[in-house]
Amino acid sequence: MNPTRRTVIGGAIAVAAASSVTLPASATSGRLSNLAHLDFLRASVTPPATPGHTTFGSGPVGVLWTYADRQPDGSYKRIGGGSCDASTNTYAQGAFNADDIARAAVVYLRHWKQFHETASLDAARGLLRSLTFLQSGSGNVVLWMQPDGTLNPSADPVELPDPSDSGPSYWLARTVWALGEGYAVFRKTDRAFASFLRDRLELAIAALERQVLVRYGQYNVVDGRRLPAWLIVNGADATSEAVLGLSAYVEAGGSPRARRALTQFANGIAAMAAGSTREWPFRALMPWGESISDWHAWGAQMPSALAAASHALGSRKLLAPALGDAAGFTPLLMTAGGPDNGWLPVPIDRTQIAYGVDARLQGVLSVGLKHVAAFVAAWYFGANRAGQPMYDAGTGRTYDGISGDGTINRNSGAESSIHGQLSMLALDAHPDVARLTGTPSYDGLQIVEAESGTGGQVVTPPSAWTGESQWSNGSYLSLDGTATWTVPASSQPRLVLPVVNLVDSPTPARTNWTAGSRALGTLTHVCGPQGISAAPGALLPLTLANPLPAGATALSVRAQGTAQLDALLLLPTVSSLRIGDAVLLASVDTHARVVSVSGKHSYSYDPSGKLVARGNASRALVVPGGFTVVLG
């Protein structure tokens, strides 16, 4: 795009930069993708004859061990899920599962599409054969298989649905994903196998029509909001994975039934967009249709699914919510500390795993935001809370996650290996994505626990989890009067978002917020009817009308009626993430700002993800509600 003239408005914010180092690549190929560890997790098994379960052809099928535990000598041991009974060589859950088999098949299919290696096509075939063996005549899918190929429909602990092929499930959604991408590949290489995959996919779609899409056009009430009732297991996350497969199938000439299902599911995902540029959750696509307070990173492939559906259906309207999530929420997530697992609604689950990172990466790449993709991808190469690489290109291992305190889980199970490889394949396909490494530095969302203030009564409920959200720090402040807080200073104005428990009541509490003599705003702690929500009320951050002034450190509230306060979220008008000599700036301001940076090139995007300005100076434009990337 052609750059536009930059208008200098507002004050300047200083952002420093550090050095960068070279990104590693596979020692054997020069690629980032390396299937060696995923190959290590693969095995083959000949399942015993099982009523209602068949597959294509005969002979052993391909499977995938669920976990790989790192041993003291640095080697890895393949194990299944749950406790192991050595006398019978069975696991309480199983050795292999449909979730991982389906997603691994997608890895090998995409690897074949990019590099045309026969071994990848053969691996995908074997995995798809076992996946379809797990599918029953109902179209649903058994989740677990034991080491000898015996199916375990009812695992310990119990999976829902139970038996696992008795209804819609995450693993049915992922089966649709794999079958859709499988058909698109094999229709050009093996028509007989592709025909078989098509029949099994149509069987799965029929199950979804019967069990889920029968509710198309109906809505559930969740704390006063109307959310679509036709999402798979009430999840936009699960539904997004099915949509990826349906999009591939429709693109490859799939049936009118598949096109209708794709349209309906995509419409349901799009309806999960929430918030605005200044209101939580900042235009994110919410993953769970039973809560308006829960966003999680794992499985949140809603933006990439909508982008794929938009292309397959020729529907540009589906791109708007995808861009809102990718251009609005993701930059704020990254500047707040990276791809944390859960904002519930406070960023409580600060674990970071490849499943969540990959979902963010695929999302921004799907809408062409390669500058943001660079900051997300850097997590794999050491720009994370641990300050160490989470991916080893020499072995193909992706570690199982980083805890909130920066501890790395150096096991390397199927899920992390799969999503690590999906990310590496995406990066190999986009070599123009900047390769960033270095220690990250954040200036973004801050959390002040409500209990840290003076005034009110601290309450610790029996469980921090409410059934739909979670109390930060496991407690909250009950207030019928005045409370004050001392908060960290900032050189910028900050949005203040008190996290309050809203109630469905004719006489809700009201709170008046001030900073010294400055009025920040008034909140009414009310929400609509509970509906299908698991708990009465809704724990939500609400944005005060006026920001906390720069330099202010005192915050006060007066409650009328009894208010329940969980935390205070403080969000700089321009937040930042620095990795090496690159800077990501995200704005929640109402006017343009100019930021002083140490860099050579700046790229300014508006809230829709459109590039609106480029610069070569050390002063970068950040437009209202948009983001800017500065590269050295």
TACOR-V421483 format. One record per pair of residues at least 4 apart in sequence whose ideal C-beta (glycine too) atoms are under 6 Angstrom apart, sorted by sequence separation. I is the first residue (numbers start at 1). J is the second residue. If there is no record, write none. Layout:
BEGIN
i=I j=J
i=I j=J
END
This chain:
BEGIN
i=35 j=39
i=71 j=75
i=91 j=95
i=98 j=102
i=100 j=104
i=111 j=115
i=136 j=140
i=146 j=150
i=155 j=159
i=158 j=162
i=168 j=172
i=178 j=182
i=182 j=186
i=183 j=187
i=186 j=190
i=207 j=211
i=208 j=212
i=209 j=213
i=231 j=235
i=236 j=240
i=243 j=247
i=250 j=254
i=254 j=258
i=275 j=279
i=301 j=305
i=309 j=313
i=319 j=323
i=323 j=327
i=324 j=328
i=325 j=329
i=326 j=330
i=329 j=333
i=343 j=347
i=344 j=348
i=354 j=358
i=362 j=366
i=373 j=377
i=403 j=407
i=414 j=418
i=416 j=420
i=479 j=483
i=490 j=494
i=548 j=552
i=559 j=563
i=589 j=593
i=605 j=609
i=606 j=610
i=25 j=30
i=26 j=31
i=85 j=90
i=159 j=164
i=161 j=166
i=208 j=213
i=222 j=227
i=231 j=236
i=233 j=238
i=249 j=254
i=275 j=280
i=310 j=315
i=364 j=369
i=378 j=383
i=379 j=384
i=392 j=397
i=412 j=417
i=465 j=470
i=471 j=476
i=503 j=508
i=514 j=519
i=515 j=520
i=578 j=583
i=70 j=76
i=71 j=77
i=135 j=141
i=145 j=151
i=146 j=152
i=161 j=167
i=232 j=238
i=275 j=281
i=288 j=294
i=342 j=348
i=382 j=388
i=402 j=408
i=427 j=433
i=464 j=470
i=530 j=536
i=605 j=611
i=606 j=612
i=622 j=628
i=25 j=32
i=84 j=91
i=134 j=141
i=186 j=193
i=187 j=194
i=219 j=226
i=220 j=227
i=232 j=239
i=274 j=281
i=275 j=282
i=340 j=347
i=342 j=349
i=382 j=389
i=391 j=398
i=451 j=458
i=464 j=471
i=513 j=520
i=576 j=583
i=577 j=584
i=26 j=34
i=68 j=76
i=69 j=77
i=112 j=120
i=134 j=142
i=144 j=152
i=154 j=162
i=186 j=194
i=231 j=239
i=250 j=258
i=275 j=283
i=310 j=318
i=341 j=349
i=364 j=372
i=365 j=373
i=381 j=389
i=401 j=409
i=513 j=521
i=604 j=612
i=613 j=621
i=620 j=628
i=82 j=91
i=83 j=92
i=111 j=120
i=112 j=121
i=142 j=151
i=154 j=163
i=220 j=229
i=249 j=258
i=250 j=259
i=286 j=295
i=287 j=296
i=309 j=318
i=310 j=319
i=364 j=373
i=390 j=399
i=399 j=408
i=400 j=409
i=576 j=585
i=604 j=613
i=68 j=78
i=69 j=79
i=81 j=91
i=82 j=92
i=153 j=163
i=219 j=229
i=340 j=350
i=341 j=351
i=380 j=390
i=464 j=474
i=512 j=522
i=585 j=595
i=620 j=630
i=80 j=91
i=82 j=93
i=142 j=153
i=144 j=155
i=153 j=164
i=183 j=194
i=218 j=229
i=284 j=295
i=380 j=391
i=399 j=410
i=400 j=411
i=527 j=538
i=574 j=585
i=575 j=586
i=603 j=614
i=67 j=79
i=81 j=93
i=108 j=120
i=246 j=258
i=250 j=262
i=273 j=285
i=274 j=286
i=306 j=318
i=361 j=373
i=511 j=523
i=65 j=78
i=272 j=285
i=287 j=300
i=339 j=352
i=399 j=412
i=400 j=413
i=574 j=587
i=602 j=615
i=46 j=60
i=66 j=80
i=80 j=94
i=183 j=197
i=215 j=229
i=216 j=230
i=272 j=286
i=281 j=295
i=338 j=352
i=510 j=524
i=583 j=597
i=66 j=81
i=80 j=95
i=108 j=123
i=109 j=124
i=182 j=197
i=183 j=198
i=215 j=230
i=307 j=322
i=341 j=356
i=361 j=376
i=397 j=412
i=460 j=475
i=573 j=588
i=44 j=60
i=108 j=124
i=143 j=159
i=246 j=262
i=306 j=322
i=360 j=376
i=361 j=377
i=386 j=402
i=400 j=416
i=508 j=524
i=509 j=525
i=573 j=589
i=213 j=230
i=285 j=302
i=339 j=356
i=385 j=402
i=458 j=475
i=459 j=476
i=508 j=525
i=571 j=588
i=604 j=621
i=606 j=623
i=44 j=62
i=45 j=63
i=179 j=197
i=212 j=230
i=339 j=357
i=384 j=402
i=398 j=416
i=508 j=526
i=602 j=620
i=607 j=625
i=105 j=124
i=303 j=322
i=398 j=417
i=459 j=478
i=523 j=542
i=574 j=593
i=604 j=623
i=607 j=626
i=43 j=63
i=212 j=232
i=386 j=406
i=606 j=626
i=143 j=164
i=179 j=200
i=339 j=360
i=385 j=406
i=456 j=477
i=457 j=478
i=597 j=618
i=605 j=626
i=42 j=64
i=105 j=127
i=142 j=164
i=179 j=201
i=243 j=265
i=303 j=325
i=357 j=379
i=386 j=408
i=398 j=420
i=456 j=478
i=605 j=627
i=41 j=64
i=104 j=127
i=105 j=128
i=142 j=165
i=243 j=266
i=303 j=326
i=456 j=479
i=502 j=525
i=504 j=527
i=521 j=544
i=596 j=619
i=597 j=620
i=41 j=65
i=141 j=165
i=449 j=473
i=451 j=475
i=496 j=520
i=502 j=526
i=520 j=544
i=521 j=545
i=604 j=628
i=140 j=165
i=500 j=525
i=502 j=527
i=504 j=529
i=521 j=546
i=594 j=619
i=595 j=620
i=101 j=127
i=239 j=265
i=451 j=477
i=520 j=546
i=602 j=628
i=603 j=629
i=450 j=477
i=455 j=482
i=456 j=483
i=595 j=622
i=143 j=171
i=176 j=204
i=455 j=483
i=541 j=569
i=602 j=630
i=101 j=130
i=102 j=131
i=136 j=165
i=175 j=204
i=240 j=269
i=391 j=420
i=593 j=622
i=101 j=131
i=141 j=171
i=239 j=269
i=330 j=360
i=453 j=483
i=454 j=484
i=601 j=631
i=66 j=97
i=141 j=172
i=453 j=484
i=513 j=544
i=592 j=623
i=599 j=630
i=64 j=96
i=140 j=172
i=453 j=485
i=600 j=632
i=63 j=96
i=236 j=269
i=269 j=302
i=515 j=548
i=591 j=624
i=597 j=630
i=599 j=632
i=141 j=175
i=330 j=364
i=503 j=537
i=590 j=624
i=502 j=537
i=587 j=622
i=589 j=624
i=64 j=100
i=98 j=134
i=236 j=272
i=285 j=321
i=501 j=537
i=502 j=538
i=64 j=101
i=231 j=268
i=269 j=306
i=326 j=363
i=448 j=485
i=515 j=552
i=585 j=622
i=230 j=268
i=326 j=364
i=501 j=539
i=502 j=540
i=525 j=563
i=587 j=625
i=448 j=487
i=587 j=626
i=64 j=104
i=228 j=268
i=285 j=325
i=515 j=555
i=283 j=324
i=284 j=325
i=326 j=367
i=334 j=375
i=586 j=627
i=297 j=339
i=499 j=541
i=514 j=556
i=98 j=141
i=168 j=211
i=228 j=271
i=266 j=309
i=326 j=369
i=585 j=628
i=131 j=175
i=168 j=212
i=297 j=341
i=323 j=367
i=354 j=398
i=497 j=541
i=513 j=557
i=98 j=143
i=283 j=328
i=284 j=329
i=322 j=367
i=584 j=629
i=97 j=143
i=282 j=328
i=283 j=329
i=296 j=342
i=497 j=543
i=511 j=557
i=512 j=558
i=97 j=144
i=131 j=178
i=262 j=309
i=282 j=329
i=583 j=630
i=216 j=264
i=270 j=318
i=273 j=321
i=295 j=343
i=353 j=401
i=495 j=543
i=496 j=544
i=511 j=559
i=574 j=622
i=96 j=145
i=582 j=631
i=94 j=144
i=237 j=287
i=282 j=332
i=294 j=344
i=351 j=401
i=352 j=402
i=377 j=427
i=509 j=559
i=510 j=560
i=93 j=144
i=94 j=145
i=95 j=146
i=213 j=264
i=236 j=287
i=270 j=321
i=273 j=324
i=581 j=632
i=94 j=146
i=95 j=147
i=205 j=257
i=266 j=318
i=293 j=345
i=351 j=403
i=387 j=439
i=495 j=547
i=496 j=548
i=509 j=561
i=511 j=563
i=205 j=258
i=235 j=288
i=494 j=547
i=509 j=562
i=128 j=182
i=350 j=404
i=493 j=547
i=494 j=548
i=509 j=563
i=234 j=289
i=382 j=437
i=383 j=438
i=90 j=146
i=205 j=261
i=234 j=290
i=381 j=437
i=493 j=549
i=298 j=355
i=383 j=440
i=493 j=550
i=89 j=147
i=94 j=152
i=231 j=289
i=298 j=356
i=301 j=359
i=304 j=362
i=378 j=436
i=492 j=550
i=173 j=232
i=297 j=356
i=300 j=359
i=304 j=363
i=307 j=366
i=374 j=433
i=491 j=550
i=303 j=363
i=307 j=367
i=355 j=415
i=373 j=433
i=374 j=434
i=240 j=301
i=244 j=305
i=247 j=308
i=251 j=312
i=358 j=419
i=365 j=426
i=93 j=155
i=227 j=289
i=237 j=299
i=240 j=302
i=243 j=305
i=247 j=309
i=250 j=312
i=304 j=366
i=354 j=416
i=361 j=423
i=374 j=436
i=489 j=551
i=237 j=300
i=370 j=433
i=501 j=564
i=62 j=126
i=92 j=156
i=139 j=203
i=168 j=232
i=177 j=241
i=181 j=245
i=184 j=248
i=244 j=308
i=355 j=419
i=358 j=422
i=489 j=553
i=61 j=126
i=62 j=127
i=139 j=204
i=168 j=233
i=173 j=238
i=180 j=245
i=187 j=252
i=240 j=305
i=247 j=312
i=354 j=419
i=358 j=423
i=468 j=533
i=500 j=565
i=176 j=242
i=180 j=246
i=183 j=249
i=236 j=302
i=243 j=309
i=354 j=420
i=468 j=534
i=487 j=553
i=63 j=130
i=139 j=206
i=140 j=207
i=174 j=241
i=177 j=244
i=181 j=248
i=225 j=292
i=467 j=534
i=468 j=535
i=486 j=553
i=499 j=566
i=61 j=129
i=62 j=130
i=132 j=200
i=139 j=207
i=170 j=238
i=173 j=241
i=177 j=245
i=180 j=248
i=184 j=252
i=467 j=535
i=487 j=555
i=499 j=567
i=61 j=130
i=173 j=242
i=176 j=245
i=180 j=249
i=183 j=252
i=223 j=292
i=466 j=535
i=222 j=292
i=469 j=539
i=485 j=555
i=498 j=568
i=103 j=174
i=61 j=133
i=99 j=171
i=102 j=174
i=106 j=178
i=109 j=181
i=484 j=556
i=497 j=569
i=56 j=129
i=98 j=171
i=102 j=175
i=105 j=178
i=55 j=129
i=483 j=557
i=99 j=174
i=106 j=181
i=102 j=178
i=109 j=185
i=482 j=558
i=494 j=570
i=495 j=571
i=55 j=132
i=494 j=571
i=55 j=133
i=494 j=572
i=480 j=559
i=53 j=133
i=479 j=559
i=492 j=572
i=493 j=573
i=492 j=573
i=480 j=562
i=52 j=136
i=479 j=563
i=52 j=137
i=47 j=133
i=478 j=564
i=479 j=565
i=476 j=564
i=477 j=565
i=476 j=566
i=495 j=588
i=472 j=566
i=471 j=566
i=472 j=567
i=50 j=151
i=346 j=447
i=47 j=149
i=46 j=149
i=45 j=149
i=337 j=442
i=335 j=442
i=336 j=444
i=335 j=444
i=336 j=445
i=450 j=565
i=450 j=566
i=450 j=567
i=449 j=567
i=447 j=567
i=448 j=568
i=348 j=470
i=348 j=472
i=445 j=569
i=446 j=570
i=344 j=469
i=344 j=470
i=346 j=472
i=445 j=571
i=444 j=575
i=443 j=575
i=443 j=576
i=442 j=577
i=56 j=193
i=441 j=578
i=440 j=579
i=56 j=196
i=438 j=579
i=438 j=580
i=436 j=579
i=436 j=580
i=436 j=582
i=346 j=499
i=293 j=468
i=294 j=469
i=293 j=469
i=291 j=468
i=345 j=541
i=383 j=579
i=378 j=579
i=375 j=577
i=375 j=584
i=346 j=567
i=371 j=603
i=335 j=575
i=369 j=609
i=335 j=576
i=290 j=532
i=335 j=577
i=334 j=577
i=293 j=538
i=292 j=538
i=293 j=539
i=293 j=540
i=335 j=586
i=332 j=586
i=331 j=586
i=371 j=629
i=280 j=541
i=279 j=543
i=278 j=543
i=327 j=609
i=323 j=608
i=323 j=609
i=331 j=627
i=224 j=527
i=223 j=527
i=224 j=528
i=224 j=529
i=221 j=529
i=222 j=531
i=221 j=531
i=223 j=533
i=278 j=588
i=107 j=418
i=220 j=531
i=222 j=533
i=220 j=532
i=100 j=414
i=104 j=418
i=107 j=421
i=103 j=418
i=107 j=422
i=110 j=425
i=223 j=538
i=277 j=607
i=70 j=410
i=70 j=411
i=69 j=411
i=68 j=412
i=68 j=413
i=67 j=413
i=66 j=414
i=277 j=625
i=64 j=414
i=23 j=381
i=37 j=395
i=34 j=393
i=36 j=395
i=37 j=396
i=36 j=396
i=37 j=397
i=32 j=393
i=35 j=396
i=34 j=396
i=26 j=393
i=27 j=394
i=25 j=393
i=24 j=393
i=41 j=414
i=38 j=417
i=37 j=417
i=33 j=421
i=33 j=424
i=32 j=424
i=33 j=425
i=32 j=427
i=33 j=428
i=32 j=428
i=31 j=428
i=23 j=435
i=23 j=437
i=21 j=437
i=20 j=437
i=20 j=438
i=18 j=438
i=20 j=580
i=13 j=574
i=15 j=576
i=20 j=581
i=18 j=580
i=17 j=581
i=15 j=583
i=15 j=595
i=10 j=591
i=17 j=598
i=9 j=591
i=10 j=592
i=12 j=594
i=13 j=595
i=14 j=596
i=15 j=597
i=16 j=598
i=9 j=592
i=10 j=593
i=12 j=596
i=8 j=594
i=6 j=613
i=4 j=612
i=4 j=613
i=1 j=611
i=3 j=613
i=3 j=614
i=6 j=621
END
